[in-house]
């Protein structure tokens, strides 16, 4: 009998290599996989102290793999941690919020 083995350390290494940084100099969240910048979510100040989420972009080589959702979820979690109210201008963020109502309380 042949048993296949799943290497969980590799999966953990991939997970650890993904990070989202708030690039305040460029008003965007940056998504890195390893050392490669694969996506951005731009933001700007909106009315009444809210933050507008303007656009989400993922490099074509990384498209259709769920990275945009990872980036938007990370940005929304950061918004919650910072007690931001958001204005979802980006259509991807709008669709994400429609599928993930647990974040709707952040919408200004």
Secondary structure, DSSP 8 states (H G I E B T S, - for coil): -------HHHHHHHHHTEEEEEEGGGTEEEEEETTEEEEEEEEEE-GGG-EEEEEEEE-GGGTTSSHHHHHHHHHHHHHHHTT--EEE-SHHHHHHHHH-GGGGGGB-
